Amino acid sequence: SRSHAVLQLALCRRAAARPAARGRRPPAGREEEEEFCEVGRMSFIDLAGTERGAATLFCHDKERQLEGAEINKSLLALKECIRGLDAGKSHVPFRGSKLTEVLRDSFV
């Protein structure tokens, strides 16, 4: 199957430890709870290739045609988000596809 692939790595560091909350028992041998703070994120994206409409129209496999249409739809949504951010628009259509929703934090 052809699809986009997204790998996100969250970079975290330990924040200052704080006393355990009331009513909760800390893990054995520990009097404080550790907290982690996200300090950065790296996203690696492998975009599925764009499909020419003419190439998929003559394909007899209906599933392949629908797959090509979904790929194009998500690439178009990504393009619209980039255009909206570049133009400084107040509304950027991140909900246009799952891909743009996943990458929303990377844009803002």
Contacts in CASP RR format, 6 or more apart in sequence:
PFRMAT RR
TARGET T0000
AUTHOR 0000-0000-0000
METHOD contacts of the structure
MODEL  1
SRSHAVLQLALCRRAAARPAARGRRPPAGREEEEEFCEVGRMSFIDLAGT
ERGAATLFCHDKERQLEGAEINKSLLALKECIRGLDAGKSHVPFRGSKLT
EVLRDSFV
1 67 0 8 1.000
2 48 0 8 1.000
2 49 0 8 1.000
2 67 0 8 1.000
2 68 0 8 1.000
2 71 0 8 1.000
3 48 0 8 1.000
3 67 0 8 1.000
3 71 0 8 1.000
4 45 0 8 1.000
4 46 0 8 1.000
4 47 0 8 1.000
4 48 0 8 1.000
4 71 0 8 1.000
4 74 0 8 1.000
4 99 0 8 1.000
5 45 0 8 1.000
5 46 0 8 1.000
6 43 0 8 1.000
6 44 0 8 1.000
6 45 0 8 1.000
6 46 0 8 1.000
6 99 0 8 1.000
6 102 0 8 1.000
6 103 0 8 1.000
7 43 0 8 1.000
7 44 0 8 1.000
7 45 0 8 1.000
8 41 0 8 1.000
8 42 0 8 1.000
8 43 0 8 1.000
8 44 0 8 1.000
8 102 0 8 1.000
9 41 0 8 1.000
9 42 0 8 1.000
9 43 0 8 1.000
9 44 0 8 1.000
10 38 0 8 1.000
10 40 0 8 1.000
10 41 0 8 1.000
11 38 0 8 1.000
11 39 0 8 1.000
11 40 0 8 1.000
11 41 0 8 1.000
11 42 0 8 1.000
12 36 0 8 1.000
12 37 0 8 1.000
12 38 0 8 1.000
12 39 0 8 1.000
13 36 0 8 1.000
13 37 0 8 1.000
13 39 0 8 1.000
14 34 0 8 1.000
14 35 0 8 1.000
14 36 0 8 1.000
14 37 0 8 1.000
15 34 0 8 1.000
15 35 0 8 1.000
15 36 0 8 1.000
15 37 0 8 1.000
16 35 0 8 1.000
17 32 0 8 1.000
17 33 0 8 1.000
17 34 0 8 1.000
17 35 0 8 1.000
18 32 0 8 1.000
18 33 0 8 1.000
18 35 0 8 1.000
19 31 0 8 1.000
19 32 0 8 1.000
19 33 0 8 1.000
20 26 0 8 1.000
20 31 0 8 1.000
20 32 0 8 1.000
20 33 0 8 1.000
21 33 0 8 1.000
26 32 0 8 1.000
26 33 0 8 1.000
41 105 0 8 1.000
41 106 0 8 1.000
43 103 0 8 1.000
43 106 0 8 1.000
45 103 0 8 1.000
47 75 0 8 1.000
47 78 0 8 1.000
48 71 0 8 1.000
49 71 0 8 1.000
50 71 0 8 1.000
50 72 0 8 1.000
50 75 0 8 1.000
51 68 0 8 1.000
51 69 0 8 1.000
51 71 0 8 1.000
51 72 0 8 1.000
53 72 0 8 1.000
56 64 0 8 1.000
56 65 0 8 1.000
56 68 0 8 1.000
56 69 0 8 1.000
57 65 0 8 1.000
59 65 0 8 1.000
73 97 0 8 1.000
74 97 0 8 1.000
74 98 0 8 1.000
74 99 0 8 1.000
74 100 0 8 1.000
77 93 0 8 1.000
77 96 0 8 1.000
77 97 0 8 1.000
77 99 0 8 1.000
77 100 0 8 1.000
78 97 0 8 1.000
78 99 0 8 1.000
78 100 0 8 1.000
78 103 0 8 1.000
80 93 0 8 1.000
80 96 0 8 1.000
81 92 0 8 1.000
81 93 0 8 1.000
81 94 0 8 1.000
81 100 0 8 1.000
81 107 0 8 1.000
84 92 0 8 1.000
84 93 0 8 1.000
85 92 0 8 1.000
85 107 0 8 1.000
92 107 0 8 1.000
93 100 0 8 1.000
94 100 0 8 1.000
94 101 0 8 1.000
94 104 0 8 1.000
94 107 0 8 1.000
95 101 0 8 1.000
END
